[in-house]
Every structure is written in structure tokens, then in C-alpha cells.
């Protein structure tokens, strides 16, 4: 399970949740905050990120549109070579596939999240997630894996209702040929640090 902590063991700073989403995760000294995801390509990424900003979700400006495989996780920076080796093996064993996005869903009342649903590619994402969430990245899941693209979270119910309604007709489809290892920068933005091609 992802650990929530600061370098001195104190409670996370108030802004930590804004960096990582629903669960604040703060790396200790010598650690880095990483995530693994399938990036939504353009032009749909810009559209979904724009909607997220318009709904008032601050993560729309710092988190690229994506399907999460490994959520924000703190690990020792010295482990990054092992992580890259593991991801290279996991992605080499996975063939490219296609994702179709269609309409919206929500994790409420369990979690205040609205997302765009996967109409195709969910099974392939689940198989890929199982390969990735093993070994050095074998953290325990807080919730069952449910591939999706978040478009609004940690907002008032009326805003989440509006997000559900306004994106209910959204649809897009794209080929998935790679997975990205993301790192959280000092400026609070998530950026791809390494790309792994599916099928090697």
C-alpha cells in the first residue's frame, strides 16, 4: 500500500493532496514520487485536461490525462534502475492494443471522482496492470483495479454532477503502444521520465 509520510515522519503538508490526488503521498528524504500510466494522446489529452481545469480541479494543470497502472508511490531513488528494468520486462511481454473511451462514471460515494469510461481495452489494461504491479512495484492495492481517465476529483458534488453530465457524450479511441514512468517534479507537475514500448 502506498505510504503517506514526510521526511521527519510528520503529517503531510496541506498541499500534498493537490499534488497526487485523493491520497496525499509525500516522499521521505532520498525518495522519489513515481507513477506508471498509459498517456492519453493528443488531441484528446488537451481536451480532457482543459475540461478538468474548467471544472476547477487543480490537477488539470499538473497531471497529464492518463490511465493509471501504478498510482503515486514513494520509493528510494536508488531503486529507479530496478523499476526501469522491471517495466521493460513487463511491457515487452504485452502486445499493443486499442482503447476506446465512451461516456462517464463515478466512484462516489467511495471516492469523489468522476472519470471517462473505457468501452474497449479494459481487459488488456488489467492484464498489463497485473504485470506491472509486481516485483519492485508490488504494492498492495487500496481498491480493485478499474481502468479509467479521471476528469474531476475532490470537488463539490454539484461540480462532479456537472462533470458527469457534460462529458457523458465524450468518445475517443486510440492505439496503446507504450507505457510511461512518471516522476513528480519540484514544481508539482508530473512528467514522463521514461517510455517503454509494448512488445519490446
C-alpha positions as CSV (number, residue, x, y, z in Angstrom):
1,X,0.0,0.0,0.0
2,X,1.3,3.5,-0.8
3,X,2.7,5.1,2.3
4,X,1.7,8.6,3.4
5,X,4.6,10.3,5.2
6,X,7.1,13.1,5.3
7,X,10.8,13.1,5.8
8,X,10.6,13.5,9.5
9,X,7.5,11.3,10.0
10,X,5.2,14.2,10.5
11,X,1.8,14.6,8.9
12,X,1.9,15.6,5.2
13,X,1.7,19.3,4.3
14,X,-1.7,20.7,3.5
15,X,-0.9,20.9,-0.2
16,X,0.2,17.3,-0.6
17,X,-3.2,16.1,-1.8
18,X,-3.2,18.7,-4.6
19,X,0.0,17.0,-5.9
20,X,-1.2,13.5,-6.0
21,X,-5.0,13.3,-5.9
22,X,-7.2,11.7,-3.4
23,X,-4.4,10.2,-1.2
24,X,-1.6,12.6,-0.2
25,X,1.8,10.9,-0.7
26,X,4.9,12.6,0.5
27,X,8.3,11.1,-0.2
28,X,10.9,10.9,2.6
29,X,14.5,12.0,2.2
30,X,16.2,10.1,-0.6
31,X,12.8,9.0,-2.1
32,X,11.1,10.0,-5.4
33,X,7.4,10.0,-6.2
34,X,6.6,8.0,-9.3
35,X,3.6,6.7,-11.1
36,X,3.1,4.4,-14.1
37,X,0.4,5.2,-16.7
38,X,-0.9,5.0,-20.2
39,X,-0.9,8.5,-21.6
40,X,-4.0,9.7,-23.5
41,X,-2.7,11.0,-26.8
42,X,-3.5,14.4,-28.5
43,X,-5.9,15.9,-29.3
44,X,-7.9,14.2,-26.6
45,X,-5.4,14.8,-23.8
46,X,-5.6,18.5,-24.2
47,X,-9.4,18.4,-24.4
48,X,-9.8,16.3,-21.2
49,X,-7.1,18.4,-19.3
50,X,-9.0,21.5,-20.4
51,X,-12.3,20.2,-19.0
52,X,-10.6,19.3,-15.8
53,X,-9.3,22.8,-15.3
54,X,-12.7,24.3,-16.2
55,X,-14.3,22.2,-13.5
56,X,-11.9,23.7,-11.0
57,X,-9.7,20.7,-10.4
58,X,-6.1,22.0,-9.9
59,X,-4.7,18.7,-11.1
60,X,-5.8,19.6,-14.6
61,X,-2.8,21.8,-14.8
62,X,-0.3,19.4,-13.3
63,X,-1.4,15.8,-14.3
64,X,-1.5,14.7,-18.0
65,X,-4.6,12.8,-19.0
66,X,-3.9,9.1,-18.5
67,X,-5.0,5.6,-17.4
68,X,-3.2,4.8,-14.2
69,X,-1.4,1.5,-13.8
70,X,0.6,2.3,-10.7
71,X,-0.7,5.3,-8.6
72,X,1.6,7.8,-6.9
73,X,4.2,5.8,-5.0
74,X,7.2,6.9,-2.9
75,X,10.3,4.7,-3.3
76,X,14.0,5.2,-2.8
77,X,15.7,6.9,-5.8
78,X,18.3,4.2,-5.7
79,X,15.5,1.7,-6.8
80,X,14.8,3.5,-10.1
81,X,17.1,1.3,-12.1
82,X,15.3,-1.8,-10.8
83,X,12.0,-0.2,-11.6
84,X,13.0,0.6,-15.2
85,X,14.3,-3.0,-15.6
86,X,11.0,-4.4,-14.3
87,X,8.9,-2.2,-16.5
88,X,11.0,-3.1,-19.6
89,X,10.2,-6.8,-18.9
90,X,6.5,-6.2,-18.1
91,X,5.9,-4.1,-21.3
92,X,8.0,-6.4,-23.5
93,X,5.5,-9.2,-22.6
94,X,2.5,-7.1,-23.6
95,X,1.2,-6.6,-27.2
96,X,-0.1,-3.2,-28.3
97,X,-3.8,-2.9,-28.1
98,X,-6.6,-0.3,-28.6
99,X,-8.5,1.7,-26.0
100,X,-12.0,3.2,-26.7
101,X,-13.3,5.9,-24.3
102,X,-17.1,6.4,-24.0
103,X,-19.1,8.4,-21.5
104,X,-18.6,8.9,-17.8
105,X,-18.8,7.1,-14.5
106,X,-18.0,7.9,-10.8
107,X,-16.5,6.3,-7.8
108,X,-18.9,8.1,-5.5
109,X,-19.7,7.6,-2.6
110,X,-16.5,5.7,-2.0
111,X,-14.3,8.4,-3.6
112,X,-15.2,11.8,-5.0
113,X,-14.0,11.1,-8.5
114,X,-15.6,11.4,-12.0
115,X,-14.0,9.7,-14.9
116,X,-14.3,8.8,-18.5
117,X,-15.0,5.1,-19.0
118,X,-13.2,2.6,-21.1
119,X,-15.6,0.9,-23.6
120,X,-12.7,-1.2,-25.0
121,X,-9.3,-2.1,-23.8
122,X,-10.2,-2.7,-20.2
123,X,-9.2,-6.3,-20.2
124,X,-5.8,-5.5,-21.8
125,X,-5.2,-2.7,-19.2
126,X,-6.0,-5.1,-16.4
127,X,-3.6,-7.7,-17.7
128,X,-0.9,-5.1,-18.1
129,X,-1.5,-3.7,-14.6
130,X,-1.0,-7.2,-13.2
131,X,2.4,-7.5,-14.9
132,X,3.4,-4.0,-13.8
133,X,2.2,-4.2,-10.2
134,X,4.7,-7.0,-9.3
135,X,8.2,-7.2,-8.0
136,X,9.7,-3.9,-7.0
137,X,6.3,-2.3,-7.8
138,X,4.2,-4.9,-6.0
139,X,2.4,-2.6,-3.6
140,X,-0.9,-3.6,-2.2
141,X,-3.9,-2.1,-3.9
142,X,-6.2,0.1,-1.9
143,X,-9.1,-0.6,-4.3
144,X,-9.7,-3.2,-7.1
145,X,-8.2,-2.1,-10.3
146,X,-10.7,-0.2,-12.5
147,X,-9.1,1.4,-15.6
148,X,-10.4,4.9,-16.3
149,X,-9.4,8.5,-17.1
150,X,-10.1,10.9,-14.2
151,X,-11.7,14.2,-15.3
152,X,-12.7,15.7,-11.9
153,X,-12.0,14.8,-8.2
154,X,-12.1,16.3,-4.7
155,X,-14.7,18.8,-5.8
156,X,-18.2,19.6,-4.6
157,X,-21.0,17.2,-5.6
158,X,-22.7,19.7,-7.8
159,X,-19.4,20.2,-9.8
160,X,-18.9,16.4,-10.0
161,X,-22.5,16.1,-11.2
162,X,-21.8,18.7,-13.9
163,X,-18.7,16.9,-15.0
164,X,-20.6,13.6,-15.3
165,X,-23.3,15.3,-17.4
166,X,-21.1,17.5,-19.6
167,X,-18.7,14.6,-20.6
168,X,-21.4,11.9,-20.9
169,X,-21.1,12.1,-24.7
170,X,-17.4,12.1,-24.9
171,X,-15.8,9.4,-27.0
172,X,-12.4,8.7,-28.4
173,X,-10.3,5.7,-29.5
174,X,-6.5,5.3,-29.8
175,X,-3.8,2.7,-30.1
176,X,-1.7,1.9,-27.0
177,X,1.9,1.2,-28.0
178,X,3.8,2.4,-24.9
179,X,3.7,3.0,-21.1
180,X,5.3,5.9,-19.3
181,X,7.1,6.1,-16.0
182,X,6.2,9.4,-14.5
183,X,8.0,11.4,-11.8
184,X,6.7,14.3,-9.7
185,X,8.8,17.4,-10.2
186,X,9.7,20.0,-7.7
187,X,7.2,22.3,-9.4
188,X,4.4,19.9,-8.6
189,X,4.0,18.7,-12.2
190,X,4.0,15.1,-13.3
191,X,6.3,14.4,-16.3
192,X,7.3,11.3,-18.2
193,X,10.8,10.2,-17.2
194,X,11.0,7.1,-19.3
195,X,8.9,5.5,-22.1
196,X,8.6,1.7,-22.6
197,X,7.3,0.3,-25.9
198,X,4.8,-2.6,-25.7
199,X,6.2,-5.8,-27.2
200,X,9.8,-4.6,-26.6
